[in-house]
Amino acid sequence: MPLTDMKIRNAKPTAKPRKMFDGDGLYLLISPTQKPGRGKSWRFKYFFDGKEKLLSMGSYPEIGLAEARSRRDQARKLIANGIDPAKERQRQKRERAAQIANTVELVAKEWLHRQEGVLAPKTIYRIERRLANDVYPAIGSTPIADLVAKEILEKVLRPIEDRGTLETAHRVRGTLSQIMRYGVACGLCERDATVDLRGALKPIQRKHRAALDSEGIPDPAKVGALLRAIDGFDGNPTVKAALRLHPLVATRPGELRHAEWTEIDLDQALWSIPAGRMKMKNPHIVPLSPQALTILRELQQITGKGTYLFPSSRSAARPISDNTLNAALRRMGYDGTEFVSHGWRAIFRTLADEVLQERIDIIEAQLAHQVSDALGRAYNRTSFLKERRALMNRWGSYLDGLKNATKVISLVKRTGSN
């Protein structure tokens, strides 16, 4: 006869273990004990591959009659499908143990370790700091397989957003997305939960890097004034050379600062930047205009025996710092709201397009942006080298004209396609 809750509650322990059967292999085992309400546990007896087996279903009263029957029915379904319930339980335990071992923090550290040699050390350091400050304390111990969008938003991203560091919140969301996609690839989780967070954070109000704008575009007259101010700079001659060379090459400030003499070929008028220093990790060639060559030959007399074109004043073993150029600009009265050194790239791109009327694909190749041809093939470092050399020669002459106030050409709209 099937059991009832009353029968189970009133069942008393005896000197020997006894069984109270419910049906379909389920019974309650009552162990000898002097503690009321203790010593009662569920068992499920079944046959699999011709062998009698026993499966524990939990203790009473933690597992009530209804729940015990539900567990029995689930086990019977497994048997009907050719699955041994005991082995299935062991598999689930192993899987759960693996999930617990694969916490967000452990997976994140493994992913970050694999980025060494791919990302710059400074970038890895910044990611480590964000994870340590904002992610690990909140969800670091959570199995990555259990991570859901709501938990990420409420425990990690909202606190960052609430303290006013909106860009950091977006960066952390992007980092967690990369970590979860790594987890998916390794079979540690089913999907990237951050996908469900698109639109959940306030959008970033992007500000263009200060680039002598006038109504949103670089003002040629202001560019000429800055070039004259640079020529009049009375600070360190190495720093002055960097300030003079930067507009003529339009590289990222970090690429300029770390330039080495072994990369410069004055005879061929080329600067070859290795892949490790480029943002996109592809080697890049910068054609050098006559104006750039003049500056480099003068600089060679000062720093040519060392490693770097622009060594630090404190140690020739390292280049000038990332703040040196902007600090020099501030000395000249450019406080950062009007111009920063990275602004030369925006100035070059806009004026080479709108004033010099150069082809956009050649400009983008010169800026080392990821561009492709009509067949989707990425251009390599020598792409358009002849055209880019001509562009940089024209650009050098144009800047000379702006500096001498003879080439302040108004911006014009293109009438045709590139």
N, C-alpha and C positions, 0 to 999 in steps of 0.2 A: 504494500500500500504506500502511495507517495507520502512524503513527509509534509508536515505543516510547521509553521513558525512556533506554534504552541508546543508541539511535541519536542522540537529542538530545544526550546528554552527550558522545558521541564526535565529534559534528559539529565540523569545524574551519573557521575563517574562510578565505576565499579572497580573491583580489585584487578581486573584484567581489561585490556582494550576491547571495546565492542564496536560493532558497525551498525549504523541505521541507514538502510537502503532507501533511495528515492526512486530509482528507475533509470533504465538506459545506461547503466554503468556508474551512475553517481551515487555516492554514499557519504555519510558523515562518520568520521572516525572519532570516538570518544576515548581519550587516554586516561589512565588512572591519575587523579590529582585531587588535592584537598582544597584547591581554589575554585570557588563557584564561578561558572561562566568561562572557565579556561579549559584548555585541553581538547577543544573541539575543532576539527579541521576537515576540509572537503577533499575527497579523493575521487578520481575517475578511472575506472578499470576498463580497458579496451584490448582488442586483439589487432595486431598489425603484422603482416607477413607470417601469419600462423603462430605468432607468439603473444602471450599475455603480457600486457604492460600496464603501468600505473602512473598516473599524472596527478600531482598536487594541484588543487584548485584554490588554495588560500585558507585562512583561518576564520572560524566563526567567533564572534559576531561581525568582525570587520567585513567579511563577505557573507551577505545574507543569502537566503534560499533562492530568491529570484536571480541574483547575480551568479550564483553557483550553477544554476540550470542554464543560464545564458552561456556561460563558459563551456559547459558540457556540450551544448548544441553547436557551438563554434568548433569544438574539437571534433565532433562527429562529422561536420561538413568537411573538415580537412581530411579525415579518414576516407570519406566518400570520394574525395578527389585524389586519393593515392598519396596523401602527405601524412607523415607521422607527426602527431601533435607535439611529442616530446622533442623531436629534432627541430621542428619549427620554432619551438620556444627557445631552444639553444641558439638557433640562427638569429632570432630577434635580439637575444641578449648580446650576442657578439656584435651585431650591427649597432645596437644602442651604445655598447662600450666604445666602439670605434667613433661614433658620433660625439660622445662625451669627450673623447681624447682629442677630436678635431674641433677645438674651440676656435672662436673668431681670432683670438690673439695668436694662437699657434699657427693657424693657416695664414694669417696676415704676415707673420714673421717669415714663414717659409716663402710666401710670394715675394716679399720684399728682398729676401736673400737672392732670389733669382733675377732681380732687377739690377744687381751689381754688374757693372760693365755695360749695361744698357742705358741706365739713367745716370746723370752726373752725381757725384758724391754729395754735392750740396742739395740736390733735389731729394735724394734718399734721406738725408738728414732731416729735411723739412717734413717729409712724410712721416718719418719715425716720431718726430715731435708731436705732430697732430694726432697720430694714433695713440701715443702714450698719454697725451693730455686729455683727449676728448672721446676716444673709442674704448680703449682697454678698461678704464674704470667703470664704464657704463655697461658694456656688453662683451668685454673680453673673455669672460668665462662661459658665455653662451655657446652651445654647439652650433656650428655654422649651418648645419642642416635645419636647425630650429629657428633660425633668424627670420623675422618677418618685417614687412615694411613699417607697420605701426610701431614696433619696438625701436627700429632705427630712427624713426622720426621723433618719437617722444623722448627717448633716452639720450640720443646723440645730437641730432640736428637742431631740434628746437632750442635746447640750451645754448648752442653756439649762436643761433640766429638771435635769441633774446638778448645776448650780450653785445649785439651790434656788429658782429664780425660775419657779415653775410657772405662775403666771398669765401671765407674759410669753410662755412657750412656747405657751400657748393663743391668746394674742393674735396672735403671729407666724403661727401656723397659719391663723388667720382672715384675716389680711392676705394671706398667700400664696394663699388660696382666692379672694379677691376679684381678685387680680392674674391668676391663671390663668383665672378666668371672663371677665375682660376679654380675655385672650389668645384664648380660644375664640371670643368674639364677633367679634374682629378677624381670625379665621382663622389665628392664629399657632400654635395648638396644638389638639389634638383634644379634650382633656377636662381637667377639674380633677383633678389627681392627689391633692390633699389629701383628697378624698372617701374614699380608701382608708385614711386615717389616723384615722378616727373610732374612738375607744376605745383608740388606741395610747398616748396620754398619760395620766398619772395624773390623776384628777379633782381639781378645785379644791374645797377645803373652804371653802365660802362662809361669810363672817361678815357678819351684818347690821350696818349702821351703828349705832353705839351710840345708843340712844334710850330711856334710862331704863327698861330692861326689868325686869320682875319675872316670873320663870318664863316668859320668852319674849315677853311682851306689855308695852306701856308701862304703867307704874304711875301712875295719876292723882295720887296723893299726892306722888310724886317730881316730877311735872310742876309741881305747885303750888309745891313748894319751889324749883325752878329759876326759876320766874317771879318769886318773891319775891327770889331772889338777884340776878336781873337788875335788878329795881327798885332794889336797893341797890348796884349797880355804881357805883364812884366814878371810873371812867376817862374817856376822851374822850367828850363828850356825843354826838358823831356816831356813834361806835361803839355807845354805849348805845342810841341810837335804832334802829340796825339790829338789835341784839339784841332789843329790845322788839317791833319790827315783824315780825320773821321768823316767830314762831309764829302771827301773825294772818293771814299770807298763804300760808305753807307752800310757797313756791316753792323752787327749787334755789338754793343759796347764790350761785352765779354770776349768776343772774338778779336777785337782790336787790342784790348789790354794784354791778352796772352800771346800776341804775335811774337814769333821767334825769328831771328835773322836767318836761320836755315830754311825758312819757308819763303824767303824773299829772293826773287831772281831779277836783279836790276837790269841785266842785259836783255832778258826777254820781257821785261815789264810785267811780271806776273807775281802774284802772291797766292801760294797754295796752302789752304787751310786744311788740316787733317780732319777726318771724320769725327774723332773723339771730341773736338771742340765745337762742332756744329750742332745746332738744336735738333735737326732731323737726322743726325748721325750719318750724313753723307759728306764725303770730301768736297771741297768747293774751291774754285779758282776765281780770283779777283784780278781783272786786268787793271794795270796801273797807268793812269794818265801822266802826261809830262809834268803836270803840277805835283802829282803825288810822288813821282820819281825825284823831283827837286828836293822835296821835304825829306825823303828817305836818305838821299845822299848826304844832306846836311846832318841828319840824325846819326848816320853811320859813323861820322867823325866823333860822336859823343858816346854812343852805346854799342857800336859795332863789334867790339871785342867780347861782349857778353852774350848771354843767351837771349834775353828779351829786348825787343825794340824799346819798350817803355818800362824799365826796371824801377822798383820801388826805391825811394831815396834812403830808406832804412836798410835795405838788403837787396843786392843785385840778384840774389837767388830767387826772388819772386817778383812778379809784375806789380804795377801800381794797383791800388785797391779799387773795388767797384764804385767807391764814392768819390774818387779823385777828380774825375772829369766834371761831375756835377758840382763838386765843391769849388772847382775853378770857375765854373760858369756863374756860381753865386757871387764870387768875388767880383765878377764883371757886371753884376747887377741883375742876373737872370736867376730869380729865386725858385724856380721849379714850376711856378704856375704858368709861365710863358714858354719856357723851354727846358728840356732835359736832353741828355746826350742821345738817348734812344730816338729822339725826335727826328734825327737826320734821315732815318729810314722812311718815315712818313713824308718828309719833305722831298726826298729823292723820288719816291714813287709817284707823288702827285705832280710835281713839276716836270719830271721826265715824260709823263703821260700828257698833261694838259698844255705845257709850254713847248717842250721839245718834240711833242707828237710822236714819241717812240712807240713801238709795238708793245702791248701789255705783256705778251709772253716772254719777250726779251727782258723787260724790266723785272718780271717775277723771277726769271732764271737768275738775273744778277743779284736779286735779294735772297737767293737760295731758298725760295718758297717751293713747295711741292707742286710742280706743274707737269702736265702730260701732253703728248701730241694727240692728233685726231684718233689714233688707234689705242689710246690709253697707256702708251709706254712712257714711263717716267724719264725725264731728261737727266743725263748724267752731268758730271762736273764740267765737261768740255762742250756741252751743248751751247750753240750760238756764240762760241768764243769769239769768232771774228766780229759778229754783230755787237756783242757786249763790249768788246774793245773799242769799237767805234762809238758806242753809246757813252762809255766812261770818258773818252777823249772829248766828246761834245759837252758832257756834263762838267768836266774840269774847266773848259773854256767858258761855259755859261756862268759858273760860280765866279770866275775871275771878273766877268762882266758885271755881275751883281755887286761884287765887292768894290769895283771901280765906278758903280752907279751908271753903267752904260748899257746894261742888259735887263732892266726892270720891265719885263714883258708882262702884259696883262694876261690872265688866264682866259682860255677860250674853250668853247664846247667843241668836241669833235663832231664833224658832220658825217663821217663815214665809220664803218666798222674797222677793227684792227686786222 
